[in-house]
Amino acid sequence: MRTSRFGLIVSGALVAMMAAAGADESIEPGQWKITTKIRTNGGTMPPEVKARCLTPEQAGDLGKTFGPVMTMTNSTCERTAYDATGRRLKWRMQCRGQIDMDVAGDFDFDTSSHYTATVVTKAWMAGMLMNDVTMELEGEHLGDCQK
């Protein structure tokens, strides 16, 4: 049961990374290779590589594309910190309710074709820490989107 809840929490954190709020720089639109390394509760999972196609609109608004947006059943979430300065985006989201969560993201868009990020998620139920997850991401622009 903890494993399936963990999957939902990690999925929620990934959703949080993929949507709402304006860093003033942009990255290349097109196909990106995203490598994700996850450490959870002291253990390390094998790296996962996925492709993601970014439209020109998504690539032009880093805050909206990589900022926090999270909705959870039986919990209320709010953004508690947000800083989009140059090629850096930092944010924090807290959720309170059936499951309490604290999710913080730190993105460094070092060039228009590369970024690194760390997203830390902590989740509590009934006051007990259930999960402590750190995701390290690396994005590399590959070219045009695949059809």
Backbone torsions as a table, in degrees:
resi	resn	phi	psi	omega
1	MET	NA	-40.9	178.2
2	ARG	-62.6	-36.7	-178.7
3	THR	-64.7	-42.9	-179.7
4	SER	-68.5	-37.0	175.1
5	ARG	-64.3	-39.9	178.4
6	PHE	-59.5	-43.4	178.7
7	GLY	-59.5	-41.5	177.8
8	LEU	-64.8	-39.9	-179.2
9	ILE	-66.4	-45.3	178.9
10	VAL	-64.4	-41.2	177.4
11	SER	-60.4	-41.4	178.0
12	GLY	-61.9	-40.1	179.2
13	ALA	-66.3	-38.8	177.4
14	LEU	-64.3	-40.9	176.0
15	VAL	-61.0	-40.2	-179.8
16	ALA	-60.4	-35.7	-178.7
17	MET	-72.7	-23.3	-170.4
18	MET	-97.3	12.9	179.9
19	ALA	-151.8	-154.7	-121.1
20	ALA	-67.6	111.3	151.9
21	ALA	166.4	NA	NA
22	GLY	NA	72.6	169.7
23	ALA	-56.5	148.4	-170.1
24	ASP	-88.9	5.1	177.2
25	GLU	-114.1	171.5	179.0
26	SER	-132.6	169.1	175.7
27	ILE	-122.6	173.3	-178.6
28	GLU	-69.2	132.4	171.2
29	PRO	-73.3	161.4	177.5
30	GLY	122.6	-159.2	-175.4
31	GLN	-81.5	130.5	178.1
32	TRP	-121.9	143.2	171.6
33	LYS	-101.6	121.0	-179.0
34	ILE	-111.4	117.5	177.0
35	THR	-103.1	125.6	-177.3
36	THR	-119.2	127.4	174.2
37	LYS	-114.3	129.3	-176.1
38	ILE	-120.0	129.7	169.9
39	ARG	-113.7	126.4	-178.9
40	THR	-133.0	127.7	177.5
41	ASN	46.6	38.9	177.1
42	GLY	93.7	-15.6	-179.8
43	GLY	-100.7	158.5	-179.7
44	THR	-116.8	135.1	177.2
45	MET	-98.8	156.0	177.3
46	PRO	-61.7	146.8	177.8
47	PRO	-59.8	147.6	178.1
48	GLU	-120.4	135.0	179.9
49	VAL	-117.9	128.5	178.5
50	LYS	-134.2	157.3	175.1
51	ALA	-100.6	146.5	176.9
52	ARG	-143.0	130.9	178.4
53	CYS	-98.3	123.7	177.7
54	LEU	-106.9	129.2	175.0
55	THR	-73.2	164.5	175.4
56	PRO	-57.8	-35.4	178.7
57	GLU	-65.8	-44.1	178.9
58	GLN	-65.7	-42.1	-179.0
59	ALA	-68.3	-26.7	-177.9
60	GLY	-85.5	-9.0	-179.3
61	ASP	-132.0	83.0	-176.0
62	LEU	-60.6	-38.9	-179.6
63	GLY	-61.2	-42.1	-179.5
64	LYS	-73.5	-39.1	-176.1
65	THR	-74.7	-36.4	-174.7
66	PHE	-116.5	4.0	-179.8
67	GLY	-80.7	172.8	-174.2
68	PRO	-82.9	132.7	167.8
69	VAL	-148.4	120.9	-178.7
70	MET	-145.7	134.6	171.0
71	THR	-127.0	138.5	179.9
72	MET	-134.4	145.0	175.0
73	THR	-68.1	135.8	177.7
74	ASN	63.0	23.6	175.8
75	SER	-143.2	153.3	176.5
76	THR	-113.9	129.5	-177.2
77	CYS	-115.9	145.0	174.8
78	GLU	-146.3	147.7	175.4
79	ARG	-79.2	124.1	-177.3
80	THR	-106.2	-12.9	176.6
81	ALA	-152.8	146.1	178.0
82	TYR	-159.3	127.0	177.4
83	ASP	-144.4	115.6	177.3
84	ALA	-117.4	101.9	-176.4
85	THR	-126.1	116.5	178.9
86	GLY	58.1	-118.9	-177.8
87	ARG	-104.2	23.7	-179.3
88	ARG	-122.4	137.7	177.8
89	LEU	-132.3	121.0	177.5
90	LYS	-127.6	137.5	178.6
91	TRP	-150.7	164.5	176.9
92	ARG	-144.9	137.6	179.9
93	MET	-127.5	135.6	175.4
94	GLN	-124.6	138.3	177.8
95	CYS	-123.0	138.6	179.3
96	ARG	-129.6	138.7	179.5
97	GLY	155.6	-137.2	-180.0
98	GLN	-58.7	-42.1	173.0
99	ILE	-121.4	126.3	175.2
100	ASP	-92.8	133.7	-179.6
101	MET	-133.8	148.3	172.3
102	ASP	-130.0	118.5	-177.4
103	VAL	-125.6	125.5	179.9
104	ALA	-126.0	133.2	179.2
105	GLY	-119.8	142.9	177.9
106	ASP	-137.9	107.9	-176.0
107	PHE	-111.5	133.5	177.2
108	ASP	-121.6	105.5	178.6
109	PHE	-90.0	80.5	-171.8
110	ASP	-66.6	-29.6	171.5
111	THR	-140.8	175.8	178.8
112	SER	-74.4	-7.6	-179.4
113	SER	-122.8	14.8	-179.4
114	HIS	-156.9	140.3	172.1
115	TYR	-147.9	157.4	171.4
116	THR	-126.6	154.2	-179.2
117	ALA	-154.2	154.5	172.2
118	THR	-129.6	130.9	176.0
119	VAL	-125.6	121.7	-179.1
120	VAL	-110.8	126.4	-179.6
121	THR	-123.0	128.6	173.9
122	LYS	-124.0	136.6	-178.7
123	ALA	-131.7	136.8	179.0
124	TRP	-124.1	145.6	171.7
125	MET	-132.2	128.9	-177.9
126	ALA	53.4	37.3	176.8
127	GLY	79.5	-1.9	-179.7
128	MET	-103.7	132.2	177.9
129	LEU	-65.6	118.5	179.6
130	MET	-94.6	-41.0	-175.3
131	ASN	-143.3	142.0	174.6
132	ASP	-132.8	103.3	-170.8
133	VAL	-120.5	130.8	173.1
134	THR	-119.4	123.5	176.7
135	MET	-110.9	127.0	173.6
136	GLU	-108.1	126.1	-177.0
137	LEU	-118.7	147.4	171.7
138	GLU	-134.9	126.0	178.7
139	GLY	-111.9	132.0	179.5
140	GLU	-128.9	126.0	179.0
141	HIS	-73.5	131.2	-177.7
142	LEU	-105.8	-24.6	-176.3
143	GLY	142.4	-149.8	-179.8
144	ASP	-69.8	154.2	176.9
145	CYS	-65.3	144.9	176.6
146	GLN	-77.8	143.0	-179.3
147	LYS	-85.1	NA	NA
